[in-house]
């Protein structure tokens, strides 16, 4: 193939969800509200954990990391998506596209590893409760969190570098809501088999391996819970894992369906909807899940609101 065709494009055009103006305005309002709720919800969770000493435990240390990842992931995708809803020319510069892919891919990978770390934390809490504090000490918590962040960024650096070395042959129309990995790879005018193999390997290492660790952890957890004699004890043990299990089902379910088999992946429209779900809905739901299904968090909210109402009353008088 001639070098004239193998050119580097200076910008990409994101086709987004719809070309209808009324639909775009409606989606802008909807996604703006959801993004604001996402940012406020996750930031409030981090603030609550910071302020309430009862939440200074390993579980909530990892939940703080999860909330930071969620709000960062949403921020790497949603602001640009909102801007394009109201823009006639929906272009994104080459460098911005590469940066968006890098950060969204990194933060997504971090979340998968972090969920496996949180599953291990729940395993220790249920299966070795007496030694929980000794095992999940500050040093181990920090190492596990750092491992999650570093592994996500290293994987993303490799994937982004390989992807943006592909010649695009003047193809600049990305049929997606953002610079998503598979959508960008499809623009290449050369054989992308090696890239697809890399995506598969990455998915296995950073997605399926943590997922298998989560499954193993919960097999042990369920086995331990079933051995508890009292019904109240079993209920309490299961309740400590319910929030995390719900979040795992949301995050891993969408990602596995989208990335594990690139050749037999769903339609482009389905991919867009999955991306919207993962970039907007999941980060918005996570703090709600942990707030509504967790007695400790609900108790901390009530305590904080009681203090705030008391302070407001004093200021009024």
C-alpha positions as CSV (number, residue, x, y, z in Angstrom):
1,X,0.0,0.0,0.0
2,X,1.3,3.4,-0.9
3,X,2.6,5.8,1.7
4,X,0.1,8.5,0.4
5,X,-2.8,6.5,1.9
6,X,-1.0,5.6,5.1
7,X,-1.3,9.1,6.5
8,X,-1.7,10.3,10.1
9,X,-4.9,12.3,10.7
10,X,-4.8,15.4,12.8
11,X,-8.3,15.0,14.3
12,X,-11.1,12.5,14.5
13,X,-14.9,13.0,14.1
14,X,-17.0,11.3,16.8
15,X,-20.3,10.2,15.3
16,X,-21.9,9.9,18.8
17,X,-25.3,8.6,19.6
18,X,-27.5,10.6,17.3
19,X,-27.5,13.2,14.6
20,X,-30.9,14.5,15.4
21,X,-30.7,17.9,17.1
22,X,-33.7,17.5,19.5
23,X,-32.4,14.1,20.5
24,X,-29.0,15.5,21.2
25,X,-30.4,18.3,23.4
26,X,-32.4,15.8,25.4
27,X,-29.4,13.6,25.8
28,X,-27.3,16.6,26.9
29,X,-29.7,17.5,29.7
30,X,-30.0,13.8,30.8
31,X,-26.3,13.1,30.8
32,X,-25.5,16.5,32.4
33,X,-27.8,15.6,35.3
34,X,-26.3,12.1,35.6
35,X,-22.8,13.5,35.5
36,X,-23.5,16.0,38.2
37,X,-25.0,13.3,40.4
38,X,-22.0,11.1,39.7
39,X,-19.5,13.7,40.8
40,X,-21.5,14.8,43.8
41,X,-22.2,11.2,44.9
42,X,-18.7,10.0,44.7
43,X,-17.1,13.1,46.2
44,X,-19.6,12.9,49.1
45,X,-18.7,9.3,49.7
46,X,-15.0,10.2,49.9
47,X,-15.8,13.2,52.2
48,X,-18.0,11.0,54.4
49,X,-15.3,8.4,54.8
50,X,-12.8,11.1,55.6
51,X,-14.9,12.7,58.3
52,X,-16.3,9.6,60.1
53,X,-13.7,7.8,62.1
54,X,-15.9,4.6,62.1
55,X,-15.3,4.3,58.4
56,X,-11.5,4.4,58.7
57,X,-11.3,0.6,57.9
58,X,-9.7,-1.3,55.0
59,X,-13.1,-1.7,53.2
60,X,-13.7,2.0,53.1
61,X,-10.1,2.8,52.2
62,X,-10.7,0.7,49.0
63,X,-14.1,2.3,48.5
64,X,-12.5,5.7,48.6
65,X,-10.2,4.5,45.8
66,X,-13.2,3.2,43.8
67,X,-15.0,6.4,44.1
68,X,-12.0,8.4,42.9
69,X,-11.6,6.0,40.0
70,X,-15.3,6.3,39.1
71,X,-15.5,10.1,39.1
72,X,-12.2,10.3,37.2
73,X,-13.4,7.8,34.6
74,X,-16.7,9.6,34.1
75,X,-14.7,12.9,33.8
76,X,-12.5,11.4,31.1
77,X,-15.5,10.8,28.8
78,X,-18.6,12.8,29.8
79,X,-17.5,16.4,29.5
80,X,-16.3,15.9,25.9
81,X,-19.6,14.0,25.1
82,X,-21.7,16.8,26.5
83,X,-19.7,19.4,24.5
84,X,-20.3,17.4,21.3
85,X,-24.0,17.2,21.9
86,X,-24.2,21.0,21.3
87,X,-21.4,21.3,18.7
88,X,-22.0,21.2,15.0
89,X,-18.5,20.0,14.2
90,X,-17.9,17.1,16.5
91,X,-14.1,16.9,16.2
92,X,-11.5,15.8,18.7
93,X,-7.8,16.5,18.1
94,X,-5.5,13.5,17.6
95,X,-3.6,14.2,20.9
96,X,-6.9,14.6,22.8
97,X,-8.2,11.4,21.4
98,X,-5.0,9.5,22.5
99,X,-5.2,11.1,26.0
100,X,-8.9,10.2,26.3
101,X,-8.2,6.6,25.3
102,X,-5.2,6.4,27.7
103,X,-7.0,7.7,30.8
104,X,-10.4,5.9,30.2
105,X,-8.6,2.6,29.5
106,X,-6.3,3.0,32.5
107,X,-9.1,3.9,34.9
108,X,-11.2,1.0,33.7
109,X,-8.4,-1.4,34.3
110,X,-7.8,0.1,37.7
111,X,-11.4,-0.5,38.6
112,X,-11.3,-4.2,37.6
113,X,-8.2,-4.9,39.7
114,X,-9.5,-2.8,42.6
115,X,-12.8,-4.8,42.7
116,X,-10.7,-8.0,43.0
117,X,-8.8,-6.4,45.8
118,X,-12.0,-5.5,47.5
119,X,-13.2,-9.1,47.1
120,X,-10.1,-10.3,48.9
121,X,-10.8,-7.8,51.6
122,X,-14.4,-9.3,52.0
123,X,-12.9,-12.8,52.0
124,X,-10.6,-12.0,54.9
125,X,-13.4,-10.2,56.7
126,X,-15.7,-13.2,56.5
127,X,-13.4,-16.2,56.4
128,X,-10.7,-15.0,58.9
129,X,-12.6,-12.4,60.9
130,X,-10.5,-12.7,64.0
131,X,-7.3,-11.8,62.1
132,X,-8.8,-9.3,59.8
133,X,-7.2,-6.2,61.3
134,X,-3.8,-7.9,61.5
135,X,-3.9,-9.2,57.9
136,X,-5.4,-6.0,56.3
137,X,-2.9,-3.7,57.9
138,X,-2.0,-0.3,56.5
139,X,1.0,-1.4,54.5
140,X,-0.8,-4.2,52.7
141,X,-3.7,-1.9,51.9
142,X,-1.4,0.7,50.4
143,X,0.5,-2.0,48.3
144,X,-2.8,-3.4,47.0
145,X,-4.1,0.0,46.0
146,X,-0.8,1.0,44.4
147,X,-0.8,-2.3,42.5
148,X,-4.3,-1.6,41.1
149,X,-3.3,1.9,39.9
150,X,0.1,1.0,38.4
151,X,-1.2,-2.1,36.6
152,X,-4.1,-0.1,35.0
153,X,-1.8,2.7,33.8
154,X,0.9,0.3,32.5
155,X,-1.6,-1.7,30.5
156,X,-3.2,1.5,29.1
157,X,0.2,2.9,28.1
158,X,1.0,-0.2,26.1
159,X,-2.4,-0.4,24.5
160,X,-2.5,3.3,23.6
161,X,1.0,3.3,22.1
162,X,0.2,0.3,19.9
163,X,-3.2,1.6,18.8
164,X,-2.0,5.0,17.7
165,X,0.9,3.7,15.8
166,X,-1.6,2.2,13.3
167,X,-1.9,4.0,10.0
168,X,-5.5,5.3,9.7
169,X,-5.4,6.0,5.9
170,X,-7.3,9.2,6.3
171,X,-10.1,7.4,8.1
172,X,-11.2,9.9,10.8
173,X,-14.8,9.1,11.5
174,X,-15.1,7.2,14.9
175,X,-18.5,5.6,15.2
176,X,-18.6,5.9,18.9
177,X,-19.3,8.3,21.8
178,X,-15.6,8.6,22.6
179,X,-12.1,7.4,21.6
180,X,-12.8,3.8,22.6
181,X,-10.1,1.2,22.0
182,X,-12.0,-1.1,19.5
183,X,-13.5,1.9,17.7
184,X,-10.1,3.4,17.1
185,X,-8.5,0.1,16.0
186,X,-11.3,-0.3,13.4
187,X,-10.0,2.8,11.6
188,X,-6.7,1.2,10.7
189,X,-6.2,0.3,7.0
190,X,-3.8,-2.5,7.8
191,X,-4.2,-5.9,9.3
192,X,-5.1,-5.5,13.0
193,X,-4.8,-9.1,14.0
194,X,-1.9,-8.4,16.3
195,X,-3.8,-5.6,18.0
196,X,-6.8,-7.8,18.5
197,X,-4.6,-10.5,20.1
198,X,-3.1,-7.8,22.4
199,X,-6.6,-6.7,23.4
200,X,-7.5,-10.3,24.1
201,X,-4.4,-10.9,26.2
202,X,-4.9,-7.6,28.0
203,X,-8.5,-8.5,28.7
204,X,-7.5,-11.9,30.1
205,X,-4.8,-10.4,32.3
206,X,-6.6,-7.3,33.5
207,X,-10.2,-8.4,33.3
208,X,-10.6,-12.2,33.5
209,X,-7.8,-12.8,36.0
210,X,-9.3,-10.4,38.6
211,X,-12.8,-11.7,37.8
212,X,-11.6,-15.3,38.5
213,X,-10.1,-14.1,41.8
214,X,-13.4,-12.5,42.7
215,X,-15.2,-15.8,41.9
216,X,-12.8,-17.8,44.0
217,X,-13.1,-15.3,46.9
218,X,-16.9,-15.5,46.8
219,X,-16.9,-19.3,46.6
220,X,-14.9,-19.3,49.8
221,X,-17.1,-16.6,51.3
222,X,-20.4,-18.5,50.5
223,X,-18.9,-21.7,51.8
224,X,-18.0,-20.0,55.1
225,X,-21.4,-18.3,55.4
226,X,-23.3,-21.6,54.9
227,X,-21.3,-23.1,57.8
228,X,-22.5,-20.4,60.2
229,X,-25.2,-21.9,62.5
230,X,-27.4,-18.9,63.3
231,X,-29.6,-17.4,60.6
232,X,-28.8,-13.9,61.9
233,X,-25.1,-14.6,61.6
234,X,-25.5,-15.8,58.0
235,X,-27.5,-12.7,57.2
236,X,-25.0,-10.4,58.7
237,X,-22.1,-12.0,56.9
238,X,-23.8,-11.9,53.6
239,X,-24.8,-8.3,54.2
240,X,-21.1,-7.3,54.4
241,X,-20.6,-8.5,50.8
242,X,-23.9,-7.5,49.2
243,X,-22.9,-4.0,48.0
244,X,-19.6,-5.2,46.6
245,X,-21.2,-8.1,44.8
246,X,-23.7,-5.8,43.2
247,X,-21.0,-3.5,41.9
248,X,-19.0,-6.5,40.6
249,X,-22.0,-7.7,38.6
250,X,-22.5,-4.3,37.0
251,X,-18.9,-3.6,36.1
252,X,-17.6,-7.0,35.0
253,X,-20.8,-8.0,33.2
254,X,-20.6,-5.1,30.7
255,X,-16.9,-5.2,30.3
256,X,-16.7,-8.9,29.6
257,X,-19.5,-8.8,27.1
258,X,-17.8,-5.9,25.3
259,X,-14.1,-6.8,25.3
260,X,-13.4,-10.5,25.6
261,X,-14.3,-11.4,22.0
262,X,-13.6,-8.5,19.6
263,X,-14.5,-10.6,16.5
264,X,-17.9,-11.6,17.8
265,X,-18.6,-8.4,19.6
266,X,-22.1,-6.8,19.6
267,X,-23.3,-4.2,17.2
268,X,-21.8,-0.7,17.2
269,X,-25.0,0.7,18.7
270,X,-24.9,-1.8,21.5
271,X,-21.2,-1.0,22.1
272,X,-22.2,2.7,22.4
273,X,-24.9,1.9,24.9
274,X,-22.5,-0.3,26.9
275,X,-20.0,2.6,27.0
276,X,-22.7,5.0,28.2
277,X,-23.7,2.5,30.8
278,X,-20.1,2.0,32.0
279,X,-19.0,5.6,31.8
280,X,-22.1,7.3,33.2
281,X,-24.6,4.9,34.9
282,X,-22.2,2.6,36.8
283,X,-20.2,5.5,38.4
284,X,-23.5,7.1,39.3
285,X,-25.0,3.9,40.8
286,X,-21.9,2.8,42.8
287,X,-22.2,5.4,45.6
288,X,-25.9,4.8,45.8
289,X,-25.4,1.0,46.1
290,X,-22.9,1.4,48.9
291,X,-25.1,4.0,50.7
292,X,-28.5,2.3,50.4
293,X,-27.2,-1.3,51.1
294,X,-24.7,-0.5,53.9
295,X,-25.8,0.2,57.4
296,X,-22.5,1.8,58.4
297,X,-22.6,4.3,55.5
298,X,-26.3,5.1,56.2
299,X,-25.5,5.6,59.9
300,X,-22.6,7.9,58.9
301,X,-24.9,9.9,56.6
302,X,-27.5,10.3,59.4
303,X,-24.8,11.4,61.8
304,X,-23.4,13.9,59.4
305,X,-26.9,15.3,58.6
306,X,-27.7,15.5,62.3
307,X,-24.5,17.5,62.9
308,X,-25.3,19.8,59.9
309,X,-28.8,20.4,61.0
310,X,-27.6,21.2,64.5
311,X,-25.0,23.6,63.2
312,X,-27.7,25.2,60.9
313,X,-30.0,25.7,63.9
314,X,-27.3,27.3,66.0
315,X,-26.5,29.7,63.2
316,X,-30.2,30.6,62.8
317,X,-30.5,31.4,66.5
